[in-house]
């Protein structure tokens, strides 16, 4: 599960930061992280992890 989350989380964070950069560029880095991190956590908890569990659940249960 760790490997699946890391492989999934890296591109999501990379794309999100790249897309948000023009909008959040003027903010200090702490404020940018305060906005991006909750969005990433919500995306992981409610979209990505359930999808990973659905696709790889039988393999993970071994």
N, CA, C and O atoms as a Tripos MOL2 file, in Angstrom:
@<TRIPOS>MOLECULE
protein
  248   247    62     0     0
PROTEIN
NO_CHARGES

@<TRIPOS>ATOM
      1 N           0.8320   -1.1910    0.0000 N.3       1 UNK1
      2 CA          0.0000    0.0000    0.0000 C.3       1 UNK1
      3 C           0.8760    1.2550    0.0000 C.2       1 UNK1
      4 O           0.5710    2.2400   -0.6720 O.2       1 UNK1
      5 N           1.9720    1.2000    0.7670 N.am      2 UNK2
      6 CA          2.8690    2.3510    0.8230 C.3       2 UNK2
      7 C           3.3770    2.6970   -0.5640 C.2       2 UNK2
      8 O           3.3500    3.8600   -0.9670 O.2       2 UNK2
      9 N           3.8370    1.6970   -1.2920 N.am      3 UNK3
     10 CA          4.3710    1.9220   -2.6290 C.3       3 UNK3
     11 C           3.3030    2.4800   -3.5680 C.2       3 UNK3
     12 O           3.5790    3.3910   -4.3490 O.2       3 UNK3
     13 N           2.1100    1.9490   -3.4990 N.am      4 UNK4
     14 CA          1.0230    2.4560   -4.3400 C.3       4 UNK4
     15 C           0.7050    3.9100   -4.0250 C.2       4 UNK4
     16 O           0.4900    4.7100   -4.9350 O.2       4 UNK4
     17 N           0.6740    4.2550   -2.7490 N.am      5 UNK5
     18 CA          0.3770    5.6400   -2.3650 C.3       5 UNK5
     19 C           1.4900    6.5720   -2.8260 C.2       5 UNK5
     20 O           1.2130    7.6550   -3.3420 O.2       5 UNK5
     21 N           2.7360    6.1670   -2.6490 N.am      6 UNK6
     22 CA          3.8530    7.0150   -3.0700 C.3       6 UNK6
     23 C           3.8420    7.2150   -4.5820 C.2       6 UNK6
     24 O           4.0150    8.3350   -5.0630 O.2       6 UNK6
     25 N           3.6410    6.1400   -5.3240 N.am      7 UNK7
     26 CA          3.6350    6.2340   -6.7860 C.3       7 UNK7
     27 C           2.4550    7.0710   -7.2770 C.2       7 UNK7
     28 O           2.5490    7.7230   -8.3170 O.2       7 UNK7
     29 N           1.3740    7.0560   -6.5560 N.am      8 UNK8
     30 CA          0.2000    7.8460   -6.9260 C.3       8 UNK8
     31 C           0.3180    9.2820   -6.4340 C.2       8 UNK8
     32 O          -0.0660   10.2130   -7.1420 O.2       8 UNK8
     33 N           0.8360    9.4660   -5.2490 N.am      9 UNK9
     34 CA          0.8870   10.7940   -4.6470 C.3       9 UNK9
     35 C           1.8870   11.7160   -5.3460 C.2       9 UNK9
     36 O           1.6270   12.9110   -5.4930 O.2       9 UNK9
     37 N           3.0020   11.1860   -5.7680 N.am     10 UNK10
     38 CA          4.0230   12.0210   -6.4130 C.3      10 UNK10
     39 C           3.4870   12.7780   -7.6290 C.2      10 UNK10
     40 O           3.6380   13.9980   -7.6940 O.2      10 UNK10
     41 N           2.8670   12.0940   -8.5970 N.am     11 UNK11
     42 CA          2.3590   12.8660   -9.7410 C.3      11 UNK11
     43 C           1.2260   13.8130   -9.3750 C.2      11 UNK11
     44 O           1.1060   14.8850   -9.9670 O.2      11 UNK11
     45 N           0.3940   13.4370   -8.4100 N.am     12 UNK12
     46 CA         -0.6980   14.3220   -7.9980 C.3      12 UNK12
     47 C          -0.1370   15.6010   -7.3860 C.2      12 UNK12
     48 O          -0.6040   16.6950   -7.7020 O.2      12 UNK12
     49 N           0.8470   15.4770   -6.5230 N.am     13 UNK13
     50 CA          1.4540   16.6570   -5.9060 C.3      13 UNK13
     51 C           2.1720   17.4940   -6.9540 C.2      13 UNK13
     52 O           2.0530   18.7190   -6.9580 O.2      13 UNK13
     53 N           2.9100   16.8490   -7.8350 N.am     14 UNK14
     54 CA          3.6510   17.5750   -8.8600 C.3      14 UNK14
     55 C           2.7240   18.3800   -9.7610 C.2      14 UNK14
     56 O           2.9830   19.5520  -10.0310 O.2      14 UNK14
     57 N           1.6520   17.7620  -10.2240 N.am     15 UNK15
     58 CA          0.7030   18.4560  -11.0980 C.3      15 UNK15
     59 C          -0.0350   19.5460  -10.3300 C.2      15 UNK15
     60 O          -0.2240   20.6460  -10.8480 O.2      15 UNK15
     61 N          -0.4500   19.2570   -9.1150 N.am     16 UNK16
     62 CA         -1.1810   20.2520   -8.3180 C.3      16 UNK16
     63 C          -0.3430   21.4830   -8.0360 C.2      16 UNK16
     64 O          -0.8270   22.6070   -8.1640 O.2      16 UNK16
     65 N           0.8990   21.2850   -7.6570 N.am     17 UNK17
     66 CA          1.7770   22.4170   -7.3750 C.3      17 UNK17
     67 C           2.0300   23.2130   -8.6510 C.2      17 UNK17
     68 O           2.0550   24.4430   -8.6190 O.2      17 UNK17
     69 N           2.2140   22.5240   -9.7680 N.am     18 UNK18
     70 CA          2.4470   23.2290  -11.0340 C.3      18 UNK18
     71 C           1.2180   24.0250  -11.4610 C.2      18 UNK18
     72 O           1.3440   25.1450  -11.9560 O.2      18 UNK18
     73 N           0.0330   23.4530  -11.2730 N.am     19 UNK19
     74 CA         -1.1890   24.1640  -11.6520 C.3      19 UNK19
     75 C          -1.4980   25.3110  -10.7000 C.2      19 UNK19
     76 O          -2.0040   26.3490  -11.1270 O.2      19 UNK19
     77 N          -1.2010   25.1380   -9.4270 N.am     20 UNK20
     78 CA         -1.5140   26.1580   -8.4300 C.3      20 UNK20
     79 C          -0.4630   27.2670   -8.3800 C.2      20 UNK20
     80 O          -0.7300   28.3430   -7.8460 O.2      20 UNK20
     81 N           0.7100   27.0200   -8.9210 N.am     21 UNK21
     82 CA          1.7980   28.0020   -8.8290 C.3      21 UNK21
     83 C           1.4110   29.3870   -9.3360 C.2      21 UNK21
     84 O           1.6960   30.3720   -8.6540 O.2      21 UNK21
     85 N           0.7720   29.5090  -10.5030 N.am     22 UNK22
     86 CA          0.4180   30.8690  -10.9500 C.3      22 UNK22
     87 C          -0.5790   31.5680  -10.0140 C.2      22 UNK22
     88 O          -0.5550   32.7900   -9.8670 O.2      22 UNK22
     89 N          -1.4440   30.7810   -9.3910 N.am     23 UNK23
     90 CA         -2.4470   31.3830   -8.5020 C.3      23 UNK23
     91 C          -1.8810   31.7120   -7.1230 C.2      23 UNK23
     92 O          -2.2760   32.7000   -6.5030 O.2      23 UNK23
     93 N          -0.9650   30.8890   -6.6510 N.am     24 UNK24
     94 CA         -0.4730   31.0330   -5.2810 C.3      24 UNK24
     95 C           0.9480   31.5560   -5.2010 C.2      24 UNK24
     96 O           1.5400   31.5730   -4.1220 O.2      24 UNK24
     97 N           1.4970   31.9770   -6.3060 N.am     25 UNK25
     98 CA          2.9040   32.3800   -6.3620 C.3      25 UNK25
     99 C           3.2320   33.5410   -5.4360 C.2      25 UNK25
    100 O           4.3400   33.6160   -4.9060 O.2      25 UNK25
    101 N           2.3010   34.4270   -5.2390 N.am     26 UNK26
    102 CA          2.5560   35.6110   -4.4060 C.3      26 UNK26
    103 C           2.5090   35.3230   -2.9130 C.2      26 UNK26
    104 O           2.9660   36.1320   -2.1050 O.2      26 UNK26
    105 N           1.9630   34.1840   -2.5500 N.am     27 UNK27
    106 CA          1.8640   33.8270   -1.1310 C.3      27 UNK27
    107 C           3.1840   33.2680   -0.6180 C.2      27 UNK27
    108 O           3.9560   32.6910   -1.3850 O.2      27 UNK27
    109 N           3.4460   33.4340    0.6660 N.am     28 UNK28
    110 CA          4.6290   32.7880    1.2440 C.3      28 UNK28
    111 C           4.4800   31.2610    1.1790 C.2      28 UNK28
    112 O           3.3670   30.7420    1.0950 O.2      28 UNK28
    113 N           5.5880   30.5660    1.2170 N.am     29 UNK29
    114 CA          5.5440   29.1070    1.0470 C.3      29 UNK29
    115 C           4.6870   28.4300    2.1100 C.2      29 UNK29
    116 O           4.0130   27.4450    1.8100 O.2      29 UNK29
    117 N           4.6950   28.9290    3.3360 N.am     30 UNK30
    118 CA          3.8770   28.3290    4.3870 C.3      30 UNK30
    119 C           2.3860   28.4300    4.0460 C.2      30 UNK30
    120 O           1.6270   27.4930    4.2920 O.2      30 UNK30
    121 N           1.9790   29.5420    3.4920 N.am     31 UNK31
    122 CA          0.5740   29.7160    3.1030 C.3      31 UNK31
    123 C           0.2250   28.8250    1.9120 C.2      31 UNK31
    124 O          -0.8720   28.2690    1.8530 O.2      31 UNK31
    125 N           1.1490   28.6900    0.9700 N.am     32 UNK32
    126 CA          0.9070   27.7880   -0.1670 C.3      32 UNK32
    127 C           0.7000   26.3610    0.3160 C.2      32 UNK32
    128 O          -0.2260   25.6770   -0.1190 O.2      32 UNK32
    129 N           1.5730   25.9140    1.2240 N.am     33 UNK33
    130 CA          1.4320   24.5580    1.7600 C.3      33 UNK33
    131 C           0.1410   24.4130    2.5660 C.2      33 UNK33
    132 O          -0.4900   23.3560    2.5450 O.2      33 UNK33
    133 N          -0.2480   25.4680    3.2740 N.am     34 UNK34
    134 CA         -1.4890   25.4200    4.0540 C.3      34 UNK34
    135 C          -2.7160   25.2700    3.1680 C.2      34 UNK34
    136 O          -3.7540   24.7910    3.6240 O.2      34 UNK34
    137 N          -2.6090   25.6700    1.9180 N.am     35 UNK35
    138 CA         -3.7140   25.5090    0.9660 C.3      35 UNK35
    139 C          -3.6040   24.1760    0.2340 C.2      35 UNK35
    140 O          -4.5970   23.4620    0.0900 O.2      35 UNK35
    141 N          -2.4090   23.8390   -0.2250 N.am     36 UNK36
    142 CA         -2.2310   22.6450   -1.0530 C.3      36 UNK36
    143 C          -2.3540   21.3490   -0.2560 C.2      36 UNK36
    144 O          -2.9630   20.3930   -0.7340 O.2      36 UNK36
    145 N          -1.7910   21.2990    0.9450 N.am     37 UNK37
    146 CA         -1.7920   20.0490    1.7190 C.3      37 UNK37
    147 C          -3.2040   19.5590    2.0470 C.2      37 UNK37
    148 O          -3.4710   18.3770    1.8330 O.2      37 UNK37
    149 N          -4.1170   20.3780    2.5470 N.am     38 UNK38
    150 CA         -5.4660   19.8580    2.8090 C.3      38 UNK38
    151 C          -6.1760   19.3670    1.5470 C.2      38 UNK38
    152 O          -6.9300   18.3950    1.5950 O.2      38 UNK38
    153 N          -5.9360   20.0360    0.4280 N.am     39 UNK39
    154 CA         -6.5340   19.5810   -0.8290 C.3      39 UNK39
    155 C          -5.9710   18.2150   -1.2140 C.2      39 UNK39
    156 O          -6.7210   17.3340   -1.6330 O.2      39 UNK39
    157 N          -4.6710   18.0340   -1.0790 N.am     40 UNK40
    158 CA         -4.0460   16.7460   -1.4090 C.3      40 UNK40
    159 C          -4.5260   15.6330   -0.4790 C.2      40 UNK40
    160 O          -4.7910   14.5180   -0.9300 O.2      40 UNK40
    161 N          -4.6380   15.9270    0.8050 N.am     41 UNK41
    162 CA         -5.1000   14.9180    1.7590 C.3      41 UNK41
    163 C          -6.5380   14.5120    1.4490 C.2      41 UNK41
    164 O          -6.8610   13.3240    1.4670 O.2      41 UNK41
    165 N          -7.3940   15.4720    1.1680 N.am     42 UNK42
    166 CA         -8.7810   15.1610    0.8220 C.3      42 UNK42
    167 C          -8.8450   14.3350   -0.4540 C.2      42 UNK42
    168 O          -9.5910   13.3590   -0.5270 O.2      42 UNK42
    169 N          -8.0750   14.7190   -1.4490 N.am     43 UNK43
    170 CA         -8.0440   13.9690   -2.7030 C.3      43 UNK43
    171 C          -7.5680   12.5390   -2.4720 C.2      43 UNK43
    172 O          -8.1280   11.5940   -3.0270 O.2      43 UNK43
    173 N          -6.5450   12.3870   -1.6600 N.am     44 UNK44
    174 CA         -6.0280   11.0410   -1.3770 C.3      44 UNK44
    175 C          -7.0610   10.2100   -0.6110 C.2      44 UNK44
    176 O          -7.3020    9.0530   -0.9550 O.2      44 UNK44
    177 N          -7.6700   10.7920    0.4200 N.am     45 UNK45
    178 CA         -8.5910   10.0270    1.2710 C.3      45 UNK45
    179 C          -9.8870    9.6490    0.5740 C.2      45 UNK45
    180 O         -10.3930    8.5410    0.7540 O.2      45 UNK45
    181 N         -10.4220   10.5610   -0.2170 N.am     46 UNK46
    182 CA        -11.7530   10.3310   -0.7700 C.3      46 UNK46
    183 C         -11.7620    9.8680   -2.2160 C.2      46 UNK46
    184 O         -12.7970    9.4150   -2.7060 O.2      46 UNK46
    185 N         -10.6310    9.9710   -2.9130 N.am     47 UNK47
    186 CA        -10.5970    9.5710   -4.3210 C.3      47 UNK47
    187 C          -9.5400    8.4950   -4.5720 C.2      47 UNK47
    188 O          -9.8630    7.4000   -5.0340 O.2      47 UNK47
    189 N          -8.3050    8.8010   -4.2740 N.am     48 UNK48
    190 CA         -7.1980    7.9390   -4.6990 C.3      48 UNK48
    191 C          -7.1300    6.6380   -3.9060 C.2      48 UNK48
    192 O          -7.0630    5.5610   -4.5000 O.2      48 UNK48
    193 N          -7.1460    6.7160   -2.5840 N.am     49 UNK49
    194 CA         -7.0300    5.4910   -1.7760 C.3      49 UNK49
    195 C          -8.2030    4.5460   -2.0130 C.2      49 UNK49
    196 O          -7.9700    3.3470   -2.1610 O.2      49 UNK49
    197 N          -9.4500    5.0130   -2.0590 N.am     50 UNK50
    198 CA        -10.5210    4.0730   -2.3950 C.3      50 UNK50
    199 C         -10.3520    3.4420   -3.7780 C.2      50 UNK50
    200 O         -10.6450    2.2610   -3.9600 O.2      50 UNK50
    201 N          -9.8850    4.2180   -4.7440 N.am     51 UNK51
    202 CA         -9.6420    3.6740   -6.0760 C.3      51 UNK51
    203 C          -8.5250    2.6290   -6.0430 C.2      51 UNK51
    204 O          -8.6530    1.5660   -6.6490 O.2      51 UNK51
    205 N          -7.4370    2.9280   -5.3420 N.am     52 UNK52
    206 CA         -6.3530    1.9540   -5.2120 C.3      52 UNK52
    207 C          -6.8320    0.6880   -4.5170 C.2      52 UNK52
    208 O          -6.4800   -0.4210   -4.9160 O.2      52 UNK52
    209 N          -7.6320    0.8610   -3.4840 N.am     53 UNK53
    210 CA         -8.1460   -0.3040   -2.7590 C.3      53 UNK53
    211 C          -9.0670   -1.1400   -3.6440 C.2      53 UNK53
    212 O          -9.0400   -2.3700   -3.5910 O.2      53 UNK53
    213 N          -9.8720   -0.4760   -4.4470 N.am     54 UNK54
    214 CA        -10.7730   -1.1910   -5.3490 C.3      54 UNK54
    215 C          -9.9840   -1.9640   -6.4070 C.2      54 UNK54
    216 O         -10.3020   -3.1160   -6.7050 O.2      54 UNK54
    217 N          -8.9660   -1.3350   -6.9680 N.am     55 UNK55
    218 CA         -8.1900   -1.9610   -8.0390 C.3      55 UNK55
    219 C          -7.2330   -3.0200   -7.4990 C.2      55 UNK55
    220 O          -7.1130   -4.0980   -8.0810 O.2      55 UNK55
    221 N          -6.5520   -2.7260   -6.3930 N.am     56 UNK56
    222 CA         -5.5110   -3.6140   -5.8760 C.3      56 UNK56
    223 C          -5.9020   -4.3080   -4.5740 C.2      56 UNK56
    224 O          -5.0450   -4.9110   -3.9280 O.2      56 UNK56
    225 N          -7.1680   -4.2390   -4.1730 N.am     57 UNK57
    226 CA         -7.5970   -4.7740   -2.8860 C.3      57 UNK57
    227 C          -7.3100   -6.2490   -2.7100 C.2      57 UNK57
    228 O          -6.8320   -6.6600   -1.6520 O.2      57 UNK57
    229 N          -7.5870   -7.0460   -3.7130 N.am     58 UNK58
    230 CA         -7.3600   -8.4910   -3.5790 C.3      58 UNK58
    231 C          -5.8740   -8.7880   -3.4600 C.2      58 UNK58
    232 O          -5.4810   -9.7020   -2.7350 O.2      58 UNK58
    233 N          -5.0540   -8.0330   -4.1590 N.am     59 UNK59
    234 CA         -3.6110   -8.2310   -4.0950 C.3      59 UNK59
    235 C          -3.0620   -7.7780   -2.7310 C.2      59 UNK59
    236 O          -2.1580   -8.4070   -2.1800 O.2      59 UNK59
    237 N          -3.6170   -6.6830   -2.1940 N.am     60 UNK60
    238 CA         -3.1530   -6.1770   -0.9110 C.3      60 UNK60
    239 C          -3.5530   -7.0710    0.2570 C.2      60 UNK60
    240 O          -2.8800   -7.0790    1.2880 O.2      60 UNK60
    241 N          -4.6310   -7.8170    0.1090 N.am     61 UNK61
    242 CA         -5.1340   -8.6600    1.1960 C.3      61 UNK61
    243 C          -4.3630   -9.9820    1.3380 C.2      61 UNK61
    244 O          -4.5950  -10.7300    2.2870 O.2      61 UNK61
    245 N          -3.4760  -10.2630    0.4290 N.am     62 UNK62
    246 CA         -2.7070  -11.5170    0.5010 C.3      62 UNK62
    247 C          -1.7420  -11.5310    1.6330 C.2      62 UNK62
    248 O          -1.0260  -12.5150    1.8220 O.2      62 UNK62
@<TRIPOS>BOND
     1     1     2 1
     2     2     3 1
     3     3     4 2
     4     3     5 am
     5     5     6 1
     6     6     7 1
     7     7     8 2
     8     7     9 am
     9     9    10 1
    10    10    11 1
    11    11    12 2
    12    11    13 am
    13    13    14 1
    14    14    15 1
    15    15    16 2
    16    15    17 am
    17    17    18 1
    18    18    19 1
    19    19    20 2
    20    19    21 am
    21    21    22 1
    22    22    23 1
    23    23    24 2
    24    23    25 am
    25    25    26 1
    26    26    27 1
    27    27    28 2
    28    27    29 am
    29    29    30 1
    30    30    31 1
    31    31    32 2
    32    31    33 am
    33    33    34 1
    34    34    35 1
    35    35    36 2
    36    35    37 am
    37    37    38 1
    38    38    39 1
    39    39    40 2
    40    39    41 am
    41    41    42 1
    42    42    43 1
    43    43    44 2
    44    43    45 am
    45    45    46 1
    46    46    47 1
    47    47    48 2
    48    47    49 am
    49    49    50 1
    50    50    51 1
    51    51    52 2
    52    51    53 am
    53    53    54 1
    54    54    55 1
    55    55    56 2
    56    55    57 am
    57    57    58 1
    58    58    59 1
    59    59    60 2
    60    59    61 am
    61    61    62 1
    62    62    63 1
    63    63    64 2
    64    63    65 am
    65    65    66 1
    66    66    67 1
    67    67    68 2
    68    67    69 am
    69    69    70 1
    70    70    71 1
    71    71    72 2
    72    71    73 am
    73    73    74 1
    74    74    75 1
    75    75    76 2
    76    75    77 am
    77    77    78 1
    78    78    79 1
    79    79    80 2
    80    79    81 am
    81    81    82 1
    82    82    83 1
    83    83    84 2
    84    83    85 am
    85    85    86 1
    86    86    87 1
    87    87    88 2
    88    87    89 am
    89    89    90 1
    90    90    91 1
    91    91    92 2
    92    91    93 am
    93    93    94 1
    94    94    95 1
    95    95    96 2
    96    95    97 am
    97    97    98 1
    98    98    99 1
    99    99   100 2
   100    99   101 am
   101   101   102 1
   102   102   103 1
   103   103   104 2
   104   103   105 am
   105   105   106 1
   106   106   107 1
   107   107   108 2
   108   107   109 am
   109   109   110 1
   110   110   111 1
   111   111   112 2
   112   111   113 am
   113   113   114 1
   114   114   115 1
   115   115   116 2
   116   115   117 am
   117   117   118 1
   118   118   119 1
   119   119   120 2
   120   119   121 am
   121   121   122 1
   122   122   123 1
   123   123   124 2
   124   123   125 am
   125   125   126 1
   126   126   127 1
   127   127   128 2
   128   127   129 am
   129   129   130 1
   130   130   131 1
   131   131   132 2
   132   131   133 am
   133   133   134 1
   134   134   135 1
   135   135   136 2
   136   135   137 am
   137   137   138 1
   138   138   139 1
   139   139   140 2
   140   139   141 am
   141   141   142 1
   142   142   143 1
   143   143   144 2
   144   143   145 am
   145   145   146 1
   146   146   147 1
   147   147   148 2
   148   147   149 am
   149   149   150 1
   150   150   151 1
   151   151   152 2
   152   151   153 am
   153   153   154 1
   154   154   155 1
   155   155   156 2
   156   155   157 am
   157   157   158 1
   158   158   159 1
   159   159   160 2
   160   159   161 am
   161   161   162 1
   162   162   163 1
   163   163   164 2
   164   163   165 am
   165   165   166 1
   166   166   167 1
   167   167   168 2
   168   167   169 am
   169   169   170 1
   170   170   171 1
   171   171   172 2
   172   171   173 am
   173   173   174 1
   174   174   175 1
   175   175   176 2
   176   175   177 am
   177   177   178 1
   178   178   179 1
   179   179   180 2
   180   179   181 am
   181   181   182 1
   182   182   183 1
   183   183   184 2
   184   183   185 am
   185   185   186 1
   186   186   187 1
   187   187   188 2
   188   187   189 am
   189   189   190 1
   190   190   191 1
   191   191   192 2
   192   191   193 am
   193   193   194 1
   194   194   195 1
   195   195   196 2
   196   195   197 am
   197   197   198 1
   198   198   199 1
   199   199   200 2
   200   199   201 am
   201   201   202 1
   202   202   203 1
   203   203   204 2
   204   203   205 am
   205   205   206 1
   206   206   207 1
   207   207   208 2
   208   207   209 am
   209   209   210 1
   210   210   211 1
   211   211   212 2
   212   211   213 am
   213   213   214 1
   214   214   215 1
   215   215   216 2
   216   215   217 am
   217   217   218 1
   218   218   219 1
   219   219   220 2
   220   219   221 am
   221   221   222 1
   222   222   223 1
   223   223   224 2
   224   223   225 am
   225   225   226 1
   226   226   227 1
   227   227   228 2
   228   227   229 am
   229   229   230 1
   230   230   231 1
   231   231   232 2
   232   231   233 am
   233   233   234 1
   234   234   235 1
   235   235   236 2
   236   235   237 am
   237   237   238 1
   238   238   239 1
   239   239   240 2
   240   239   241 am
   241   241   242 1
   242   242   243 1
   243   243   244 2
   244   243   245 am
   245   245   246 1
   246   246   247 1
   247   247   248 2
@<TRIPOS>SUBSTRUCTURE
     1 UNK1         2 RESIDUE 1 A UNK
     2 UNK2         6 RESIDUE 1 A UNK
     3 UNK3        10 RESIDUE 1 A UNK
     4 UNK4        14 RESIDUE 1 A UNK
     5 UNK5        18 RESIDUE 1 A UNK
     6 UNK6        22 RESIDUE 1 A UNK
     7 UNK7        26 RESIDUE 1 A UNK
     8 UNK8        30 RESIDUE 1 A UNK
     9 UNK9        34 RESIDUE 1 A UNK
    10 UNK10       38 RESIDUE 1 A UNK
    11 UNK11       42 RESIDUE 1 A UNK
    12 UNK12       46 RESIDUE 1 A UNK
    13 UNK13       50 RESIDUE 1 A UNK
    14 UNK14       54 RESIDUE 1 A UNK
    15 UNK15       58 RESIDUE 1 A UNK
    16 UNK16       62 RESIDUE 1 A UNK
    17 UNK17       66 RESIDUE 1 A UNK
    18 UNK18       70 RESIDUE 1 A UNK
    19 UNK19       74 RESIDUE 1 A UNK
    20 UNK20       78 RESIDUE 1 A UNK
    21 UNK21       82 RESIDUE 1 A UNK
    22 UNK22       86 RESIDUE 1 A UNK
    23 UNK23       90 RESIDUE 1 A UNK
    24 UNK24       94 RESIDUE 1 A UNK
    25 UNK25       98 RESIDUE 1 A UNK
    26 UNK26      102 RESIDUE 1 A UNK
    27 UNK27      106 RESIDUE 1 A UNK
    28 UNK28      110 RESIDUE 1 A UNK
    29 UNK29      114 RESIDUE 1 A UNK
    30 UNK30      118 RESIDUE 1 A UNK
    31 UNK31      122 RESIDUE 1 A UNK
    32 UNK32      126 RESIDUE 1 A UNK
    33 UNK33      130 RESIDUE 1 A UNK
    34 UNK34      134 RESIDUE 1 A UNK
    35 UNK35      138 RESIDUE 1 A UNK
    36 UNK36      142 RESIDUE 1 A UNK
    37 UNK37      146 RESIDUE 1 A UNK
    38 UNK38      150 RESIDUE 1 A UNK
    39 UNK39      154 RESIDUE 1 A UNK
    40 UNK40      158 RESIDUE 1 A UNK
    41 UNK41      162 RESIDUE 1 A UNK
    42 UNK42      166 RESIDUE 1 A UNK
    43 UNK43      170 RESIDUE 1 A UNK
    44 UNK44      174 RESIDUE 1 A UNK
    45 UNK45      178 RESIDUE 1 A UNK
    46 UNK46      182 RESIDUE 1 A UNK
    47 UNK47      186 RESIDUE 1 A UNK
    48 UNK48      190 RESIDUE 1 A UNK
    49 UNK49      194 RESIDUE 1 A UNK
    50 UNK50      198 RESIDUE 1 A UNK
    51 UNK51      202 RESIDUE 1 A UNK
    52 UNK52      206 RESIDUE 1 A UNK
    53 UNK53      210 RESIDUE 1 A UNK
    54 UNK54      214 RESIDUE 1 A UNK
    55 UNK55      218 RESIDUE 1 A UNK
    56 UNK56      222 RESIDUE 1 A UNK
    57 UNK57      226 RESIDUE 1 A UNK
    58 UNK58      230 RESIDUE 1 A UNK
    59 UNK59      234 RESIDUE 1 A UNK
    60 UNK60      238 RESIDUE 1 A UNK
    61 UNK61      242 RESIDUE 1 A UNK
    62 UNK62      246 RESIDUE 1 A UNK
